[in-house]
């Protein structure tokens, strides 16, 4: 299970009858607006400033800039989120 938001990125695993948190140790997470599990190990997360972050087995792997050098307006972010869902 995963939870993302403004400065939030948390991943949980169900073991021994409960949820246990695991994931990256990072203090400055961006403002995530969407995320989706691509496979059981591969998570894609979109940020409000137009980046797509790829996580594999809870480790940062790659980052893509979807909106280069410009701040997207809210319609662009909403459109991107609806297209990727």
N, C-alpha and C positions, 0 to 999 in steps of 0.2 A: 504494500500500500504506500502511496506517496501523497505528500501535501506540499503545495507551492503557493506563494503569494508575494507580497511586498517584503522582500528581504528574507523570505522563508523558503527553505528547501529541506524537507524531512522525508526519510524513507523508513518504513516499518516492516518487520517480518513477523509472521505469526509462528511462534514456537512455544512449546510447553504450556499451551492453553492461554497464551497472552501475546500482546503486541510488544515487540522490542525494537527500539530505534537503532538504525544503523545508517551510515552514509558518509559523505564527505565531511571533513573538518575544515570549514571555511567560514570566515567571519563576515565577509562582505558580499552576500548574495544579491543579485539584481532583483528587480521587480518582475517576477514571473507572472504571466497572464494566462498561460495554458500549458498543459503537458499531456503526454500520451505515452503509453507503453507500446513500443513497436514490436518487441519480443519479450519473453520473460526476463531478460537481462538488459535490454536496450530501452532507455527512456529518452524521449525528446521533449525539451522544454522551451517554450517561447517567452521572450521578455518584452516588456512594454516598449523598449527602444529598438526593437526589430532584430534581435539576435535569436538564433536557434542553437541551443546547447544540447550536445549529445552526451549522454551518460551511459556507460557500459559497466555492469556489475557494480553500481554505485560509485564509479570512478569517472571523473571528467575525462572525456576523450577528444572532443572537437567542438569548435564553435563556428557558426556561419553568420554572416551579416546579411539579413534579408533586405533591409532598408539602408543602403550605404549612405553615410554622411548627412542624413537628414533625420529629423525626428518625425516619426509617422503621426498623423492625426488619428483621432479615436476611430474614425470610420475604417482606416487602413488596418488598424490592429484588430477591430471587430471582424473585418472581412477575412484577415489572415486566420484568426482563431476559428471562424466558421468553416473555412476551406479545409483546415487541417484536421478538423474533428471527424 
